[in-house]
């Protein structure tokens, strides 16, 4: 290639790169890899669309569910919210008053504290998925009964299988008992790793408990550091 032709090619390439930079494109790959990455991107989009559709179908079933008596007093079902491709899934026991009114999990005082807990490991609520074992509020925020947990468990199992997180963090006694079926105090279970549906599970205290017992926030911080370390190692 002659010098004049080479300079022309360089000029054209420079203009191309400046245009790409303007539109926010910062990375370039070879043609063969481009086809491969494009296919992976399409596969991921298709997977996300399939997940969203599957979750919507379950959400519709939950909204009309009458398996237990809780449907009689609910204002809204509380299905779950967050990143459907989340690596970390938080599971509480049941919606409270604010959650019942808004139809979203953890939006009251306990929810505000949960947000701070999530932020403490450099994540945001939009990076995780949050759900409850049961989808309707028990009267006066009482603990869910065994029957209520059992009737709602199929919905939770389907949620977990679709989201397929790397790690589940159960919040409090009832969520932990519902998944692990271990009759031990949450104080002895928290901070340890277990398994449910082939997915690692780490229990910790419920944010509502921490509002009443702020001294135990330090223990939850220890649990969060284990979660952070686990997720970091999983990404290697």
Buried (B, 14 or more C-beta within 10 A) or exposed (E): EEEEEEEEEEEEEEEEEEEEEEEEEEEEEEEEEEEEEEEEEEEEEEEEEEBEEBBEEBBEBBBEBEBBBBBEEBBBBBBBBBBBBBBBBBBBBBBBEBBBBBBBBBBBEBBEBBBEBBEBBEBEBEBBBBBBBBBBBBEEBEEBBEEBBBBBBEBBEBBBEBBBBBBBBBBBBBBBBBBBEEEEEBEEBBBEEBEBEEBBBBBBBBBBBBBEEEEBBEBBEEBBEBBBEBBEEEEE
